[in-house]
Structures are given as structure tokens and as C-alpha cells.
Amino acid sequence: MAKKSKDARIQVILECTEHKNSGLPGTSRYISTKNKKNTPERMELKKYNPIMKKMTVHKEIK
């Protein structure tokens, strides 16, 4: 029987903060992976928001 691996790499959801605060309908979300050991804090990336048609800051949500 194979051992269960304790993967350090987990899947996270990134959500646009600018769009959420603007009050417009809809959301811009991306799915990405991160290594919990290397980056224990919440991830923050600049990604393209197709609703606002520009690059915006996307933060990791729970």
C-alpha cells in the first residue's frame, strides 16, 4: 500500500480586491498553487481582470 504524501504544495484562490471594493457585479478569480513551506503568508499577485479590462491586485482568499 502506498504512503500518503504530505504535500507542501496547495491550491489557492486569488480574488481581485479592486473589483470587490468597487461594488460592480461579478468577480475576477484565479486558481493557483503555492508551497506552504516557502510562502506561509497569503499570496498577492497582479493579474488581468477581464471585467475591468486592466491589471489589478489579486489576493488569496480562504
N, CA, C and O of each residue as an XYZ file, in Angstrom:
248
protein
N       0.833     -1.176      0.000
C       0.000      0.000      0.000
C       0.882      1.245      0.000
O       1.882      1.304      0.715
N       0.514      2.218     -0.789
C       1.310      3.436     -0.915
C       1.070      4.361      0.270
O      -0.022      4.402      0.837
N       2.122      5.105      0.631
C       2.014      6.087      1.711
C       1.309      7.333      1.220
O       1.415      7.697      0.049
N       0.596      7.981      2.109
C       0.019      9.283      1.769
C       1.120     10.310      1.876
O       1.841     10.356      2.872
N       1.251     11.129      0.861
C       2.293     12.145      0.891
C       1.773     13.395      1.590
O       0.596     13.735      1.472
N       2.634     14.063      2.301
C       2.298     15.321      2.962
C       2.773     16.445      2.056
O       3.838     17.026      2.264
N       1.967     16.737      1.051
C       2.339     17.750      0.075
C       2.401     19.129      0.708
O       1.513     19.528      1.462
N       3.449     19.835      0.391
C       3.579     21.214      0.847
C       2.894     22.146     -0.135
O       2.619     23.303      0.183
N       2.616     21.636     -1.336
C       2.003     22.458     -2.379
C       0.484     22.345     -2.282
O      -0.075     21.249     -2.335
N      -0.177     23.504     -2.137
C      -1.629     23.528     -2.019
C      -2.230     24.436     -3.085
O      -1.545     25.284     -3.656
N      -3.520     24.243     -3.343
C      -4.238     25.056     -4.317
C      -4.881     26.240     -3.587
O      -5.492     26.062     -2.533
N      -4.743     27.443     -4.144
C      -5.305     28.646     -3.544
C      -6.160     29.398     -4.568
O      -5.967     29.261     -5.776
N      -7.108     30.195     -4.061
C      -7.956     31.017     -4.920
C      -7.553     32.468     -4.740
O      -7.461     32.962     -3.616
N      -7.311     33.151     -5.854
C      -6.958     34.569     -5.846
C      -8.152     35.374     -6.326
O      -8.736     35.068     -7.365
N      -8.522     36.418     -5.561
C      -9.676     37.242     -5.914
C      -9.245     38.691     -6.045
O      -8.402     39.166     -5.283
N      -9.828     39.402     -7.022
C      -9.500     40.797     -7.265
C     -10.020     41.670     -6.131
O     -11.204     41.618     -5.797
N      -9.132     42.476     -5.534
C      -9.527     43.343     -4.424
C     -10.146     44.643     -4.918
O     -11.084     45.152     -4.304
N      -9.641     45.183     -6.007
C     -10.171     46.443     -6.546
C     -11.615     46.286     -7.013
O     -12.453     47.155     -6.773
N     -11.893     45.176     -7.679
C     -13.239     44.934     -8.195
C     -14.215     44.683     -7.050
O     -15.363     45.124     -7.102
N     -13.763     43.980     -6.021
C     -14.613     43.687     -4.864
C     -15.003     44.974     -4.139
O     -16.144     45.114     -3.697
N     -14.066     45.911     -4.015
C     -14.324     47.167     -3.315
C     -15.117     48.169     -4.150
O     -15.703     49.101     -3.600
N     -15.141     47.987     -5.482
C     -15.817     48.951     -6.352
C     -17.340     48.809     -6.326
O     -18.047     49.762     -6.656
N     -17.853     47.654     -5.946
C     -19.290     47.449     -5.891
C     -19.908     47.000     -7.204
O     -21.127     46.852     -7.285
N     -19.095     46.778     -8.241
C     -19.598     46.310     -9.531
C     -20.013     44.840     -9.423
O     -19.444     44.105     -8.616
N     -20.996     44.396    -10.223
C     -21.389     42.987    -10.165
C     -20.326     42.075    -10.775
O     -19.567     42.488    -11.651
N     -20.284     40.824    -10.296
C     -19.328     39.842    -10.798
C     -18.032     39.856    -10.001
O     -17.796     40.752     -9.190
N     -17.190     38.844    -10.244
C     -15.894     38.771     -9.580
C     -14.862     38.241    -10.563
O     -15.197     37.575    -11.543
N     -13.609     38.546    -10.285
C     -12.500     38.013    -11.058
C     -11.690     37.132    -10.132
O     -11.091     37.618     -9.173
N     -11.666     35.828    -10.415
C     -10.937     34.883     -9.566
C     -10.031     34.002    -10.412
O     -10.371     33.630    -11.536
N      -8.875     33.677     -9.853
C      -7.921     32.770    -10.463
C      -7.590     31.672     -9.467
O      -7.634     31.891     -8.257
N      -7.254     30.478     -9.980
C      -6.797     29.374     -9.136
C      -5.327     29.174     -9.423
O      -4.910     29.119    -10.580
N      -4.531     29.063     -8.349
C      -3.091     28.890     -8.478
C      -2.622     27.932     -7.385
O      -3.408     27.524     -6.530
N      -1.340     27.578     -7.417
C      -0.775     26.737     -6.362
C       0.369     27.468     -5.701
O       1.028     28.314     -6.306
N       0.594     27.120     -4.430
C       1.725     27.698     -3.715
C       2.301     26.647     -2.781
O       1.623     25.693     -2.400
N       3.560     26.839     -2.421
C       4.230     25.958     -1.479
C       4.093     26.568     -0.086
O       4.594     27.663      0.166
N       3.414     25.858      0.820
C       3.176     26.379      2.165
C       4.455     26.622      2.949
O       4.514     27.534      3.773
N       5.474     25.819      2.701
C       6.730     25.967      3.446
C       7.495     27.218      3.021
O       8.095     27.892      3.858
N       7.479     27.530      1.724
C       8.221     28.688      1.220
C       7.462     29.993      1.397
O       8.072     31.035      1.635
N       6.142     29.952      1.284
C       5.320     31.166      1.401
C       4.166     30.915      2.360
O       3.053     30.631      1.917
N       4.406     31.013      3.659
C       3.330     30.762      4.626
C       2.289     31.881      4.672
O       1.142     31.641      5.048
N       2.678     33.107      4.292
C       1.723     34.222      4.309
C       0.823     34.149      3.071
O       1.068     33.368      2.151
N      -0.220     34.978      3.070
C      -1.160     34.988      1.944
C      -0.502     35.555      0.690
O       0.260     36.521      0.745
N      -0.817     34.933     -0.431
C      -0.215     35.307     -1.706
C      -0.942     36.520     -2.307
O      -2.150     36.682     -2.137
N      -0.186     37.355     -3.004
C      -0.735     38.550     -3.645
C      -0.035     38.721     -4.991
O       1.185     38.876     -5.045
N      -0.813     38.693     -6.083
C      -0.258     38.799     -7.428
C      -1.036     39.811     -8.253
O      -2.219     40.048     -8.007
N      -0.365     40.405     -9.234
C      -1.052     41.269    -10.191
C      -1.490     40.383    -11.357
O      -0.663     39.763    -12.026
N      -2.811     40.334    -11.588
C      -3.377     39.520    -12.651
C      -4.334     40.380    -13.466
O      -4.747     41.453    -13.026
N      -4.684     39.898    -14.661
C      -5.600     40.631    -15.528
C      -7.040     40.400    -15.085
O      -7.463     39.264    -14.875
N      -7.785     41.491    -14.948
C      -9.209     41.419    -14.621
C      -9.994     41.713    -15.903
O      -9.997     42.853    -16.369
N     -10.667     40.695    -16.488
C     -11.365     40.920    -17.753
C     -12.592     41.825    -17.625
O     -13.006     42.431    -18.613
N     -13.174     41.930    -16.443
C     -14.348     42.781    -16.249
C     -13.931     44.250    -16.263
O     -14.586     45.078    -16.896
N     -12.836     44.572    -15.561
C     -12.341     45.950    -15.513
C     -11.394     46.257    -16.675
O     -11.068     47.419    -16.917
N     -10.958     45.235    -17.385
C     -10.058     45.337    -18.542
C      -8.729     46.003    -18.200
O      -8.247     46.859    -18.942
N      -8.133     45.599    -17.057
C      -6.811     46.089    -16.679
C      -6.180     45.138    -15.672
O      -6.843     44.250    -15.138
N      -4.892     45.336    -15.421
C      -4.172     44.542    -14.426
C      -4.532     45.061    -13.041
O      -4.484     46.266    -12.790
N      -4.894     44.145    -12.140
C      -5.260     44.527    -10.779
C      -4.608     43.574     -9.787
O      -4.114     42.513    -10.168
N      -4.610     43.954     -8.517
C      -4.047     43.118     -7.460
C      -5.075     42.060     -7.068
O      -6.226     42.375     -6.763
N      -4.641     40.805     -7.083
C      -5.475     39.686     -6.657
C      -4.854     39.105     -5.394
O      -3.663     38.797     -5.373
N      -5.658     38.952     -4.337
C      -5.176     38.410     -3.066
C      -5.800     37.049     -2.809
O      -6.901     36.749     -3.269
N      -5.069     36.238     -2.066
C      -5.531     34.903     -1.707
C      -6.704     35.009     -0.733
O      -6.665     35.789      0.218
N      -7.744     34.216     -0.982
C      -8.890     34.177     -0.075
C      -8.971     32.807      0.571
O      -8.411     31.839      0.056
N      -9.648     32.724      1.670
C      -9.783     31.457      2.398
C     -10.737     30.550      1.669
O     -10.990     29.431      2.117
